[in-house]
Amino acid sequence: MSNSTFSKVEATDERMYGPRGLIACGYPPEEHTPLTQFLEQVLGMETAVCFASEQIQEQTLKEIFALPHGTGTGTPSNLTRAMVISGCTQRELHTLMSGYRQAGLPPQLWATLTPISENWSLNALLAELVKESEAMNRKK
């Protein structure tokens, strides 16, 4: 699973891999509507959002990105707090991450969908993100 590598995302209008959407993990139900509104402001209405919970953690990212907009809204989640982004432009990703920090929202892990990761389960991706985060923190 650790075939992952970090690569810098430039601020271009090049569209990233996959269908346009986001998977939000580890968000309590009371944060679902405010996060959806924030995402609509930053990325526009055409971005599908799925709130992932333990119920879908073994599905592949490809399967989850195929779910309808709003899936999981109102469902509690004890997953690692993270956001997986797909199909947005690189510039939109930068805008989203910057806006997220400026809004003072809680720290989370970030990932973008790739041709390799789309076949991973959400649980496997989250485990990999935690490992990578721990490794980065040890380097600091």
N, C-alpha and C positions, 0 to 999 in steps of 0.2 A: 504494500500500500504506500510505502514511503518513496514512490517515484516522483513525488511532488518537488517542484522547485519554485522559488520566488522569481517573478519577473516583473520589472517595473512597468506600470501602466502609465502611458503617456496621456497628456490632456488633448487628445485629438477627437475628431468626430467619427473615428472608426468604430463600427459596431462590434461588440464582443460576441463571443460564441453563444449560441442557444436562443431559445424563445425569450421574448421580453418578459421578465418577471423577477420576483424576489421571494425568497423563503426566509421568514423571520422565525428564529428559534429562541425559546426561553423567555418569551414575553408573557407577563400575566395578562389576563383578559381585560383589565381596566386600562391597559396601555395599547390595546389593539386599534381602537378608533383614533386616538391621537397620533399613533404611528402611521396609520393609513392616510390621515389628513396631511401629515408632514411629507410623506412620500409623494402624494398627489401634487403638493406645492413644488417639490423639488424636481420630480420626474414627469409629472403630467398624469392624466387620467388613464392613459393606455397601458399602464404597467400593472400586471396582475400580481397580487400579493397573497401568499399562503402563510398562515400561522401554523407552524409545525409543532406537534406534540408527540408524546411517546407512542401514540396510536399509529403514526406513520413513519417512525424512525428507521424501520427496516426496509422501507421502500427506496428505490433508487432515486437519485436527484431527477433523472429524466422523467420518471413516473410522477414525482411530486410537481415538477414544472408543468405537467399536463393537466393538473387539477384546476378546477374553475377558480376565478378570482374570489377571494374572501373565504376560501376553505380554511377551516380551523378557527375562524373568528369566534371569540367567546370561550374557547377551549383552553383550560389551564395547561401549562407546560413547565416541566422541570428540566428540560434540555439545557445544555450550555447556551448562554446568550450569544447569538451569532446571526449574521445576515449573509445569505448566499444570493449573489446577483447574476442575472443572465440577460443577454441580449441588449443591454444598455450601451450607450457609447462610452468611450473612455472618459470623455469630458463629463458626462453625467455621473459616472462613478466618483470622480474627483469632487464634483459639486455635492453629491450625496454625502460623502464622507466628511467633507468640510462643514456642511450644514449640520450634520449630526453632532460633530464636536462643538460647533458654535452654539447649538441649542442646549448644550450641557447634559445631553442624554448619557445614561450609564455606559461604561466601557463594554465593548463586545468584540467578538472575533468577526473577521470579514473574509469572504471567499468569493471568487467568481467561478462560474461553471466553465469546465473545459471538456474537450472530447474524451478525456480519460476519466475525469471525476463524474461525468453524467451517469456512469454505470456503477458508481459507488452507492452504498446505502447512505442515508443521511447520518446515521449513527457512526459509520466508518469515517465520513468526512469530518464530523465534529471531533472525533478522537484524534484525527490527524491534525486538525487546527489547534487543539489543545497542546499536542506534542510540539508543534512548530512554535507556538506562543511561548511555551516553557523554554525551548531552546533559544529563542530570541532574547528572552529575559535573562537567561544565564550569560549571554554575550555582553549584555549591558553592564 
